[in-house]
Amino acid sequence: MIDSGVETMSEKRRARDTGFWWANAGLWSGYLGLNLGMGIAYRGNWSGGTLIYVTVAVGLFVGSASIRSWALRHAWLQRDLLGLTWRMALAVVIVAAAIQLFTAAVLLPALAWDWVALPGQRASYRPIDTFNYWLSTAIVLSVWCALWTGRRALQRARHSEMAQLRAEAQRATLEHQALRARLNPHFVFNALNNLRALINEDPARARDMVTHLSSTLRHALVHTDGDWVTVAEEWRVVQDYLAVEAIHYEDRLRVRTDIDPAALSARLPPMALQLLAENAIKHGIAVHPGGGELTIRVQLDGGWLRVEVDNPAPHDASSPGHGIGLAYLRAQLGIDAAASSIGRGTFMLERHGERMRARLEVQQ
């Protein structure tokens, strides 16, 4: 799958390069045709003039492609306007001079050996004439650079907008998937079955379970993606969730907590701690016949909130438990799927012997 993705990117890059070469060749061919037509109309059909036009056109074709290559290879387009402008200007100066040197290197021997004809059979390379040759080439090349840079800027803006729209759509999808996960039918089914059994056996405990379950479901329904919550608010919801799960797992679920009182006012994405607790129970406690201990630590260290959730590691080491919930958590923090520390926080899921540890750090 990865090889296919790389191949697709390479194919797209080759297609863009091929398209550029054809478009650039067509542009400078048209420029050559225009110059030839004007030269014949105003100066007559001199073979030396034709050689000059062809040589300059070939030089502009190669020179413009070289500027494009330098700009892309050294990421000129990612720089600010001043940085881009002086680099482009320097490239135009150098390339225009190189084109005129190339033209002189072809024209002067051809004239000396009488391969081509010009009026007086000589080319003027006085300083003022040489400067004018260079200036005319630099102006044409500058226009090309401005057009190419503007087109690339428009493409980048369009791609950036589309990437932002895709990211927002993906985030909305994760939001909806995470919400459905909070209303997982297995969780609700188990809770209702346990509630039915408790109604007759322990009515008081049944009433408490209804309270915890309703709080958990209400938290899922009122969740919004833009509002962050305090640790104190999130911890109350996690306590309700754990209380419901404790009835289902009974002695198989043993919870140990270490909550720093100073961290209660810190902020984190809504459902973040609950997602980690659910992931730990689903992929740790539930898969072990004897259950295990779930450890939750929350500390505030300087400007960072550190949350750790430990649980028994699953028997299948290849399935650590990355699910919709954790993908949603990364999206909330602005963490890319291929990275662990981009955006407002870091997230890691690591195996330590027989334990699995999820570590979340959120910048305050």
N, C-alpha and C positions, 0 to 999 in steps of 0.2 A: 504493500500500500504506500509506504514511504517512497520507494523507488518510482512508483507511478506518479506520485506528486511531484518529485524532482524532475522527472521526465517531462511532465506537463509544463512546469515552469521553464525548463530549457527550451521546449518547443515554442512557447509563447515569446521568449526572448529572441530566438532565432527568427521567428516570424516578424517581430518588430524591427530587427536589424535588416532583414531582407526588404521590408517595406520602406525603410529609410533609404537604403542604397538605391532602390528604383526611383523613389521620389526625388532624391538629390540628383541622380543622373538626369532625370527628366528636366529638373529645374535648370541645371547648368547647360544642358543641351539647348534648351530654349533661349538661354542667355547667349550662347554661342551663335545660334541662328539669327538672333536679333542683331548682334554685332556684325556678323557677316553681311547681312542685308544692308545695314546702314553704311558699312565700309564700302561696299561695291557701289551703292547709290551716290555717295559723296566723294569717294577718293578713287574709284576705279578698281578694276580687278587686279590688284597687286598681290603676288603670291607671298611676299613677305608679310603683308598685313594679315593674310589668312593664317599664316603660321603663328603670328602674335596672338590672334584671337583664339586659335585652338589651344596654344600653350597656356594662356591665361585661364581659359575655361577649365582645362584639365587641372591646373594648379588650384583653382577655386574649388573644384570637386574634391580633390584630395585634402586641401587645407581645411575646408568646412567639416569634412568627416573627421579630421584629426582633432579639431576643436571640440566637436561633439564627444569624441572618445575621451579626451582629457577631462572634460566637464563631468562626464558620467563616472569615470574611474576615480576621480578625486572629489566627488560629491560637491561640486560647485553650487549646484542648485539648492543644496541644503543650507547654504550660507546666507547671511543677510544681504540686503541690496548693495551695500557698499562693497562687501567682499566679493560678490558675484561680478559687479560692474568692473572693478579694476582688474580682475583676472581675465574677464572677457576682452577688455581693452588691450591688455598686454598680449593676449593671444592673437588678436587682430593685427597688432603692430608687427609681431614676429612672423606670422604667417604671410601677411601681405609683402613683407620684405623678402621672405623666402620665395614667394611666387615670382616676384620681379627678378630675383637672382636666377631662378630656374629659366625664366623667359629669355634673359640675356645670355645664359649659357647655351641655349638652343639657337637663338637668333643670330648671334654674332658669328659663330663658325659657319652657319648656313650662308650668311652674306659673304663671308670671306671666300668661301668655296663656290660662290655663284650658284648655289642650289635654289635660292629664292631671289626675288627682285623687289627693291624698294626705290622710291625716287632718290636719285643720287647714289644709290647702292650703299647707303650708310644709315645707321641708326644713331640718333642723337642721345647721348647720355651725359649732357651737361648737368650740374647739380640741380638746377631748377626743373629740367625735364625729368630727371630721375625721381625728384620729389613728387612731381605731378603724376608720374606713372604709379608710384607707390600709393599716393593719396586716392587716386581713382579706384585702385584695387581695394584699399582699406575701407572706403565708403561702401562699396558693394558688399564686402565681407561683413561689415558692421550691420548692414541692413539684414543680411542673412542671420547673423547672431541674434539680433533683436527679435526677428520673426520666430526663430527656433526656440529661444528662451521663453518668449511669450506663450508659444504653443505648449511647451513643457509645463509652464506654470499653470495654464488652464487645465491640462491633464491631471497634474498633481492635485489641484483644488477639487476637481471632479472626483478623483479617486479617494481623496481624503473625506469628502462628503459621503460618498458611497460606503466607505469603511465605517464611518461613524453611524450611518443608518443601519448597516449590518450589525454593528456592535450593540446598538440600541435594541434591534429586533431580537438578537440572541439573548440579551439581558432580559427582555420581556418574556421570552420563551422560558428561560430559566426561572423567572419569577413564577410563571404559571405552573411549571413543573414542580417547583419547590412547594407551592401552595397545595397542589394535589398530593404531594408526598406528605405534607402535614396532615392531610385528611386521608391518609392511607387506609384503605378498607380493612386491612388486616389488623391495624392498630385499633380502629373503631370496633371491629367485630370482636376482638379479644376483650376490649374494655366492656362492651355491652354484655358479653357472656359472663364475665367476672362480676359485673354489676348485678345481673340476674341471680347469680348464686349468692351474693351477699345480702340481697334484699331480705331473704328469709333467715339467713344465718346470723347476720350482724347488721341490722338496719342503720345503726349510727355510722358504721364504717361505710355502708353503702351511700349514705348522704354525703359523707366526706369525699367519696370517689366521684360522685356527680359534680361536686364543686370543682374538684381538680380537673376533671374531664372538660367541663364547660369552659374553664379558664384557658385550657390548652387550645381548644377549638376556637374560642374567641380570639386568641392571639393570632392564630392562622388567618382568620377571616379579616381582621382589621389591619393586617400587615401591609405596609407600603414600602416601596423601594427607596424613597428619598429620605426618610426620617431615621436617624440613628437613635439608639436608646442607651440608657445608662446600664451599667452592670447590675445595679440593684433591680431595675425593672426586668432585665433578662433573667436574672437569677430566680426571681419569683415565678416566672413562667417555667423555668427548668425544674424547680421544685414541684410544681403541679404535675409536670410530665413524668418526673421520676416517681412521684407518688402513685400515679396510675400504673406505671410499669412495674412497680414494686409488688402490686397486688397480683399481677400476671406471673411474674417470675419468682415471687416469694423469696425463699432463702437463696436462690441462685443469683440474685442481684444484691451485691453488697456495695454500698456507696461510701466513699471517704472524700471529704472536701477540705480544702485549705483556701479560704477566701480572705484576701487582705481587705480589712475594712476601708483602707485608704483608696482601694480600687473601685469601690461601689459607685462612686460618682463619675468614673471614667466612661467613655462612650465607645460603642462598637456596633457593627451592623445588626439590625434586628434578626433574631433567630440564629445568630452565629453560635452561641454557646449551646443552644438546643440542638442545632444541627450536629455539632460535635458529639454531644451526648447520645443522640439517636444513632449516629454512625457507629459509636463505640458499642452500644447495646446490640445493634443489628449484626455487626460483623465480629463482635467479640464475645459478649455474654451469651447471645442466643445460640451460637454454634458450638458451645461447650456444654456437655451434659450436666456438669456440675456448676455451670455459671462461672462467676468470678467477681473480682473486685473492680469497681469503676472508680477511678481517682480523678478529681477535678481540682485544679489549682488555678487561682487567679491572683496575679500580683501586678502592682504598679511600680515600674522602675524608671524614674526620670520622666521622660515624655513618652514612654511606651507602656502599653497595656499588654501583659503576657498571660496567655491562657493556655493551659496544658490539660489534655484529657488522656488518661492512660486506661487501657483495657487489655484483657488477655488477647494475645495475637491469634488470628485464625490459623487453622491447621494448614490451609493452602496459602503458602507465602506469596504466590503469584497473584493473589486476589486481596490486596490490602484494604479494599473498601472505598475506592474513589467512586462516588455516585453523583446523582443530580444535586444533592444538597451541598456537597463540597464544591462542585462546579459553580453553583449559585454564590457560595461564599467567596470564591475567587473573583467572580464578576463584581460583587459588591465592593471589594477592596481594590478593583482595577488591576488584578493580577492576571497576567497572560497565562494561557493554558500550558505553554511550554516553559514557563519560568516559575520561580517561587518567591521573588522579592521585588515585584514591580508595582508601583501604585502607592496606596496608603498603608500597606502592611506587608507582612510575610506570612507564609503558611507552609508547614512541612508535615508530612506523615511518614514516620520512620519506625522501623522495627528494632526493638532492643531486647534481644534474647527471646523470652517467652511473652513479652509485652509489646503492644503497639501504642505509639505515642503520637498524638496530634498536637502540634504546637502552632498557636496563632499569636502573632504580634501585631498590634494596631497602634499606629502613630496617633498621638493625641493632639 
